[in-house]
Amino acid sequence: MALFADLTPLRVSAPYRRLWASLGISNIGQQMTSVAVGFQVWDLTHSSFMVGLVGLFQLVPLIGFGLYGGTLSDAFDRRIVGVVTAVGMWTCSALFLAQSLLGIDSVGVLYLIIAMASMFFAVGNPARQAIIPRIVPRELLPSANALSMLTWNFGFTIGPLLGGALVAITGTVTSAYVIDVVAYLVLIWAMWMLPSLPPIVIDGDERPRAGWSAVREGFVFLKGKKNLQMTFYEDIIAMVFGMPRALFPAIAAQWYGGSLREVATVLGILSAGPAVGALLSGVLSGWLHSIRFQGRAIVLAIVVWGTAIAAFGMVRWLPLAFLLLAIAGAADNVSAVFRSTILQTATPDEYRGRLQGVFTVVVAGGPRLGDVEAGTVAALAGETVSVISGGVACVLLAVGLARAVPSFVKYDAHNPVA
């Protein structure tokens, strides 16, 4: 059994290779911006609740535009959708840079730009994910998803560390925003270089339409598809209750203390912790393609995630805290690979954009809702209670839901059933 990541998708598909590399590079800049924004909001307000509201301003556009964006990916050329939204995200990065250079120092302005960036991400992500089954052979999808998560988590590792370090060294968030602006240009190029990817229309079938009626059609298709639904439900549980990201600025300041620059450095380390674990599990992902019962693997991975997060809330030694976050990230990466694979293999192409829209709302929106949940509980009972209770709730709910839907635990990759 292979140990290291299977690189075959990169060898056989040049479009996937370009997309894979550009998403990794752009994600570095995106995660630098994420750290910078969280640091800015904390510096302006010294409130975990206000940092948590960043998630709310990301969540609302994600829900509406993620679902609608999925219909655009089914109705129009996915390459065009990808290019337009990449340009939109670059524009938002430029606005983050502009407000920093102008010294606006307004939480309201930050929230507005965050909402705009979330809108473009929500529309573009279903297209980017639905593109992969069109440029990679089906038998290579688990390997391609593992590689996609690898480069994604490389950005989540390097971005926070580099962002925290730059803020600490320069004493300003401007440098992080500059790199994000440059990085998004690479994504625009890669999307432009993709081949045309219009909707696949079988003779006699109606061309897919965009709009809210198409969103409804996607939910009608999803009705009764318990295995597909469970990929969403299990991730919601993990991210809403087990994601303490919004608390990292307060944890860095209150649990580990120090000067402003030291707090920024610790913030970068904490933010990178889950991604380091995910990155390592991605490098060592060669065995994932041999896992047959993928639903069972998802549930187990979420249990490990929640347990590690709860343990993180009990420690005050930074190396151990980092290790626990890395373990959590490794488990989450395994869950993400199999959730993506189940969704791509069990969904017909004409519904992939819409289902990827739902996937975007869940995967990207869950952590934002988790930011709000974590920040609210922290405001009421403190950061320690928020972290530990969230991890415990994650484990209990994930296991309980799996017991209620036994077909998901029995999901067989050799015979994918939605």
C-alpha positions in Angstrom: 0.0 0.0 0.0 1.4 3.4 -1.0 2.2 5.8 1.8 2.9 9.1 0.1 0.4 11.2 -2.0 -0.4 9.8 -5.4 0.8 12.4 -8.0 -0.8 10.7 -11.0 -3.5 13.4 -11.5 -0.7 16.1 -11.8 1.1 14.0 -14.4 -1.9 13.2 -16.6 -3.8 16.5 -16.5 -2.1 19.8 -17.3 -5.3 21.9 -16.5 -5.6 20.2 -13.1 -1.9 20.8 -12.5 -2.3 24.6 -13.1 -5.4 24.8 -11.1 -3.8 22.8 -8.2 -0.8 25.1 -8.1 -2.7 28.4 -8.4 -5.2 27.5 -5.7 -2.3 26.7 -3.3 -0.6 30.0 -4.1 -3.8 32.1 -3.8 -4.7 30.4 -0.6 -1.4 31.5 1.0 -2.4 35.1 0.4 -6.0 34.5 1.4 -4.9 33.0 4.8 -2.5 35.8 5.4 -5.4 38.2 4.9 -7.5 36.1 7.2 -4.9 36.5 10.0 -4.5 40.2 9.2 -8.3 40.9 9.4 -8.7 39.0 12.6 -5.7 40.9 14.1 -7.1 44.2 12.9 -10.5 43.6 14.4 -9.0 42.4 17.7 -6.7 45.4 17.8 -9.5 47.8 17.2 -12.1 46.2 19.6 -10.3 43.7 21.9 -13.4 41.6 21.7 -13.7 37.9 20.7 -17.3 38.6 19.9 -16.4 41.2 17.4 -13.8 38.9 15.8 -16.5 36.2 15.8 -18.8 38.6 13.8 -16.3 38.4 10.9 -17.7 34.9 10.5 -21.3 36.2 10.4 -20.4 38.7 7.6 -18.9 35.9 5.7 -21.7 33.5 6.3 -24.7 35.5 5.0 -23.3 36.0 1.5 -22.0 32.4 1.5 -25.5 31.0 2.0 -27.3 33.0 -0.7 -24.6 33.3 -3.3 -23.2 29.8 -2.7 -26.5 28.2 -3.6 -27.1 30.6 -6.5 -23.5 30.2 -7.7 -23.9 26.5 -8.0 -26.7 27.0 -10.6 -24.4 29.2 -12.6 -21.8 26.4 -12.6 -24.3 24.0 -14.1 -25.8 26.5 -16.6 -22.7 28.3 -18.0 -19.1 27.5 -18.9 -17.4 26.8 -15.6 -14.2 28.3 -16.8 -15.9 31.7 -17.4 -17.5 31.6 -13.9 -14.1 30.8 -12.4 -12.4 33.7 -14.2 -15.0 36.3 -13.3 -15.1 35.4 -9.6 -11.3 35.2 -9.4 -11.2 38.8 -10.7 -13.8 39.8 -8.0 -11.8 38.2 -5.2 -8.7 40.0 -6.4 -10.6 43.3 -6.3 -11.6 42.7 -2.7 -7.9 42.0 -1.8 -7.0 45.3 -3.4 -9.7 47.0 -1.2 -8.2 45.4 2.0 -4.9 46.9 0.9 -6.3 50.3 0.2 -8.1 50.6 3.6 -4.8 49.7 5.3 -2.7 52.2 3.3 -5.3 54.9 4.0 -5.4 54.2 7.7 -9.2 54.0 7.8 -9.3 51.8 10.9 -13.0 51.0 10.7 -14.5 47.7 11.7 -17.5 48.5 9.6 -15.3 48.9 6.4 -13.6 45.6 7.2 -16.9 43.8 7.6 -18.2 45.2 4.3 -15.1 44.0 2.3 -15.3 40.7 4.0 -18.9 40.3 2.9 -18.0 41.2 -0.7 -15.1 38.7 -0.8 -17.3 36.0 0.6 -19.9 36.7 -2.1 -17.3 36.1 -4.9 -15.9 33.1 -3.2 -19.3 31.6 -2.8 -20.1 31.9 -6.5 -16.7 30.8 -7.7 -16.0 27.8 -5.4 -18.7 25.5 -6.8 -17.3 26.1 -10.3 -13.8 25.3 -9.2 -14.8 22.1 -7.5 -17.2 21.0 -10.2 -14.4 21.5 -12.7 -12.2 18.7 -11.2 -14.3 15.7 -12.3 -14.2 17.2 -15.9 -10.4 17.3 -16.1 -9.4 14.3 -14.0 -10.5 10.6 -14.7 -13.0 9.3 -12.2 -10.7 6.6 -10.8 -8.2 9.3 -9.9 -10.7 11.5 -8.0 -9.7 10.4 -4.5 -6.0 11.1 -5.3 -6.9 14.4 -6.9 -9.0 15.5 -3.9 -6.2 14.5 -1.6 -3.8 16.6 -3.7 -6.2 19.5 -3.7 -6.5 19.3 0.1 -2.7 19.1 0.3 -2.1 22.3 -1.6 -5.1 24.0 0.2 -3.6 23.1 3.6 -0.2 24.2 2.5 -1.7 27.6 2.1 -3.4 27.3 5.5 0.0 26.4 7.0 2.3 29.0 5.3 -0.3 31.8 5.1 -1.0 32.2 8.9 2.7 31.7 9.8 3.9 34.2 7.2 1.0 36.6 8.0 1.7 36.6 11.7 5.4 36.9 11.1 5.0 39.9 8.8 2.6 41.7 11.1 5.1 41.0 14.0 8.1 42.3 12.0 6.5 45.3 10.3 4.0 46.2 13.0 1.3 46.6 10.3 -1.1 44.4 8.3 -0.3 46.1 5.0 2.4 43.7 3.9 0.0 40.7 4.3 -2.6 42.4 2.0 0.1 43.2 -0.6 1.0 39.5 -1.0 -2.7 38.5 -1.2 -3.2 41.0 -4.1 -0.3 39.4 -6.0 -1.3 35.8 -5.3 -4.8 36.2 -6.7 -3.3 37.2 -10.1 -1.9 33.7 -10.3 -5.4 32.2 -9.8 -6.8 34.5 -12.5 -4.2 33.2 -14.9 -4.8 29.5 -14.2 -8.6 29.9 -14.6 -8.1 31.7 -17.9 -5.8 28.9 -19.2 -8.5 26.2 -18.5 -10.2 24.7 -21.6 -13.8 25.6 -22.2 -16.1 23.7 -19.9 -19.7 24.2 -21.0 -22.6 22.2 -19.6 -22.9 18.6 -20.7 -26.3 18.2 -22.4 -27.4 14.7 -23.5 -29.6 14.6 -26.7 -33.1 15.3 -25.7 -32.4 16.8 -22.3 -33.0 20.4 -21.5 -30.0 22.6 -20.9 -29.5 23.4 -17.1 -30.8 26.7 -16.1 -29.5 29.3 -13.6 -31.7 30.8 -10.9 -33.6 30.0 -7.7 -35.8 27.4 -9.5 -32.6 25.5 -10.3 -31.5 25.8 -6.7 -34.8 24.1 -5.7 -34.2 21.4 -8.3 -30.9 20.7 -6.6 -32.6 20.3 -3.2 -35.3 18.1 -4.8 -32.5 15.8 -6.1 -30.8 15.8 -2.7 -34.1 14.7 -1.0 -33.8 11.2 0.2 -30.1 11.0 -0.7 -29.0 10.2 2.9 -25.4 9.5 2.2 -24.9 12.9 0.4 -26.8 14.6 3.1 -24.7 13.1 5.8 -21.5 14.5 4.2 -23.0 17.9 4.9 -24.4 17.2 8.3 -21.2 15.7 9.7 -19.1 18.6 8.5 -21.6 21.1 10.0 -21.2 19.4 13.4 -17.4 19.5 13.2 -17.1 23.1 12.1 -19.9 24.8 14.1 -19.0 23.2 17.4 -15.4 22.3 17.1 -13.8 25.3 15.3 -12.2 27.7 17.8 -10.6 30.0 15.1 -12.3 33.2 16.2 -10.9 32.7 19.7 -7.2 32.5 18.6 -6.6 36.3 19.0 -7.9 36.3 22.5 -6.2 33.0 23.3 -2.9 34.3 22.0 -3.2 37.4 24.1 -4.7 36.0 27.3 -3.3 32.5 27.5 0.2 33.2 26.3 0.5 37.0 26.6 3.5 39.2 25.7 3.9 42.3 23.6 1.8 43.1 20.5 4.3 41.5 18.3 4.6 38.3 20.4 0.8 38.0 20.4 0.8 38.3 16.6 3.4 35.6 16.3 1.5 33.2 18.6 -1.7 34.0 16.6 0.1 32.9 13.4 1.3 29.7 15.1 -2.2 28.8 16.4 -3.8 29.6 13.1 -1.3 27.4 11.2 -1.6 24.4 13.7 -4.6 22.7 12.1 -3.1 23.3 8.6 0.2 21.8 9.5 -1.5 18.5 10.5 -3.7 18.6 7.4 -0.6 19.2 5.3 1.2 16.2 6.8 -1.8 13.9 6.4 -2.0 15.1 2.8 1.6 14.2 2.1 1.0 10.8 3.6 -2.3 10.3 1.9 -1.3 7.5 -0.5 -3.4 5.0 1.6 -6.6 6.9 1.3 -7.5 5.5 -2.1 -7.7 2.0 -0.6 -10.3 2.9 2.0 -13.6 1.3 0.9 -16.0 2.3 3.7 -15.5 6.1 3.4 -18.5 7.1 5.5 -17.1 5.2 8.5 -13.7 7.0 8.0 -15.5 10.4 8.0 -17.2 9.7 11.4 -14.0 8.5 13.0 -12.0 11.4 11.7 -14.5 13.9 13.2 -14.4 12.1 16.5 -10.6 12.6 16.5 -11.0 16.2 15.5 -13.4 17.0 18.4 -11.3 15.1 20.9 -8.2 17.0 20.0 -10.0 20.4 20.1 -11.4 19.7 23.6 -7.9 18.7 24.8 -6.5 21.9 23.2 -8.8 23.9 25.5 -7.2 22.3 28.6 -3.5 23.1 27.9 -1.4 26.2 28.3 1.9 25.1 26.8 2.2 26.3 23.3 4.1 23.3 21.8 1.5 20.9 23.1 -1.3 23.2 22.0 0.2 23.3 18.5 0.4 19.5 18.4 -3.2 19.0 19.4 -4.3 21.5 16.7 -2.2 19.6 14.2 -3.8 16.3 15.1 -7.2 17.9 14.7 -6.2 19.3 11.3 -5.0 15.9 10.1 -8.3 14.3 11.0 -10.3 17.1 9.3 -8.2 16.6 6.1 -9.1 12.9 6.0 -12.8 13.8 6.5 -12.6 16.5 3.7 -11.1 14.1 1.2 -13.7 11.5 1.6 -16.6 14.0 1.8 -15.5 15.5 -1.5 -15.0 12.1 -3.1 -18.5 10.9 -2.1 -20.1 14.0 -3.4 -18.3 13.9 -6.8 -18.8 10.2 -7.4 -22.4 9.9 -6.2 -23.7 13.0 -8.0 -24.5 13.2 -11.8 -22.6 15.9 -13.6 -25.7 18.0 -14.3 -26.2 18.4 -10.6 -22.6 18.8 -9.5 -22.5 22.6 -9.6 -25.6 22.9 -7.5 -24.5 20.3 -5.0 -21.1 21.9 -4.9 -22.9 25.1 -4.1 -24.5 23.4 -1.1 -21.1 22.0 -0.3 -19.6 25.5 -0.4 -22.2 26.8 2.0 -21.5 24.0 4.4 -17.8 23.8 4.2 -17.1 27.5 4.1 -20.1 28.6 6.0 -19.8 26.1 8.8 -16.6 27.6 10.2 -18.0 31.1 9.9 -21.1 30.0 11.9 -18.6 28.3 14.2 -16.8 31.7 14.7 -20.1 33.2 15.8 -20.9 30.3 18.1 -17.4 30.3 19.6 -17.3 34.0 20.1 -20.7 34.1 21.7 -20.0 31.3 24.2 -16.6 32.9 25.0 -18.4 36.2 25.7 -20.8 34.4 28.1 -18.5 31.9 29.8 -14.9 32.5 28.6 -12.6 31.1 26.0 -11.8 27.9 27.9 -15.4 26.8 28.3 -16.1 27.7 24.6 -13.2 25.5 23.3 -13.8 22.5 25.5 -17.6 22.4 25.3 -17.4 22.8 21.5 -15.0 19.8 21.1 -17.2 17.6 23.4 -20.4 18.5 21.6 -18.7 17.8 18.3 -17.9 14.2 19.3 -21.3 13.4 20.8 -23.3 14.8 17.9 -21.1 13.2 15.2 -21.5 9.7 16.8 -25.2 10.2 17.6 -25.9 11.2 14.0 -24.0 8.2 12.6 -26.0 5.8 14.8 -29.2 7.4 13.5 -28.2 6.9 9.8 -26.4 3.5 9.6 -26.3 3.5 5.8 -23.7 6.2 5.9 -21.3 4.1 8.1 -21.8 1.3 5.5 -21.2 3.5 2.5 -19.2 1.4 0.0 -16.9 3.2 -2.4 -17.0 0.3 -4.8 -20.8 0.8 -5.1 -21.4 4.5 -4.6 -25.0 5.2 -3.6 -26.3 8.8 -3.0 
